[in-house]
Amino acid sequence: MFIQYFHKSLVFFVLFFMASSAFADAYKWMDAEGETNYTQQDPVNISAELIKAPPPPAIDPVVAQQEIDILIEKQDGTFEEKEKQRQRVASAAAEQKQKEEYCRANRHNLQLFQDNPGDKVVDPEGNVTRLTEESRQQKIAEIQQNIAEHCK
């Protein structure tokens, strides 16, 4: 077990040091023949222009940790199982959001029907008609039943 983590750590440090050297400062200078040269060490007895390396791109620690966790899961062979679990959680969250939207819309419609007794509606043929009090009460009862069944 120790050797497995040792190998992972060794690979990490090798890659880290290789990546950190990629962002080193450089020096630009002209030699006696007029050619432009670039080096990482300041040349001796020659005037050189220091070229600062750009900073490395910002890395979100949360995203980096998630990527590392996924790599470890792939090595351990548990990635597929955990990926299915993540998909189930995401699916459940999407269903919950959809249910909340459905409930919000039903509560809004109930409020509209209760506050506007003389409201007009469009029938399936596209005609605008005024609801009778009987059909308005029926709609209110249907919406209240939907809320009672699906919204808690």
N, C-alpha and C positions, 0 to 999 in steps of 0.2 A: 504494500500500500504506500509505504514511504517512497519507494523508488518511482512509483507512478506520479506522485505529486512533485518529486524532485525533477523528473523529466519535464513536466509541465512548467515548473518554475524556471528551469534552465532555458527552455525554448522562449519563454516570456522575456527573460532578461537579455538574451541574445538579440531578439527582435527589437526590444526597447532601445538597446544601445546602437543598433544599426539605424533605427529610425531617428534617434536623437542626433546622430552624426550627419544625417541628411539636411538638417536645418542649421549647419554651422555657418559662421560668417566667412566671407571670402575677401581676398585682396585683389585689386586690379592694378596692374602696373605696366609700364612700357619698358622694353629692354633696349639695349644700345642700337639694335637694328630697326627699331621703330615698331616692333610687333607687340600687340597687346597680349598680356599673360594674366592668368587667374590662378591663385594659390590660396590654400587655407592658412599658410604661415606668412607672417609679415616678412617680406624680403629685406635682407640686411643691406644697408647703405643705399637704398633706392626708395624714392618717394612713391608710396602706394595709396590708393584710395580704398577705404574700408567699405565693403558692401554688406550691409546688415541683412541677415536672413529674415524673411517674414516669420511672424509667430506661427506656430502650428495651429491647425484648425481646432476650434473649441470642441470639446467632447462632453456630452452630457453624461454625468456619472451613472445615472439611472439606466440610460440606454446601453452604456458600456457594460454594466453589470448584467443586464438582460442578455446581451450577446455572449458574454462569458458563460453564463448559466446554460444557454442553449448549446454552446460548444461542449461543455462538460456533459450535458444530457446526451448529446450525440455519441460521445466517447463511452459513456456508461451504458448505452443502449436503451435508455428510458425516454428518448426524445419523442418517439411516436406516441407513447402513452400519455406523456405530459402535454403534447400538442393537442391530442384529442380532448384532454381535460380543459385546456385553454379555450378550445373552440366551443366546448359545452358552456363554459362560463360566459364567453362572449355572446353566444346564442341566447342564453338565459337573460343576459343584460339587455339585449336587443328586444326580446319578447316583453320584458318588464317595461321598457321605454315605450313600446307600442301600446301596451295595456294602459299605461299612464296617459298617453295621448288620447286613446279611446275614451277613457273615463273623463278626461278634461273636456273633450268635445261633447259628451253626453250631458255633463253638468251644465255646460254653456247652453246647449239646446234646451234643456229643461228650464233654465232661467229665462230664456227667450219666450218659450211657450207660456210660462207662468206670468211674465210681465206684460205680454202683448196679447190681450184677449181678441182683438180685432185684426190680427196679423193676416197678411195675404200669403198664399203659397202657390207654387207652380205645380200643376198636375202633370202626369206622364205625357199628355198630348201637347204640353207647353202653354196651356191656358192658365191665366192668373185668376185665382178664386180666393174667396174669403172662407176660412174654416168656420164650421158651425161650432157652437159651444160643446156639443156632444163629441165631435171628432177631435177637438182640441183637448178635451179631458181624456179621451182615449189615448192620444199621443203622449200626454203627460204621464199617464199610467204606464205605457210601454217604456218610456224612457226611465221612469223610476224603477221599473222591474229590471231593465238592463243594468242600471247602476247597482241595484241590490245584488244581482247575480255575479257581476264581473268586477265591481269596484268595492274594495273593502278598506 
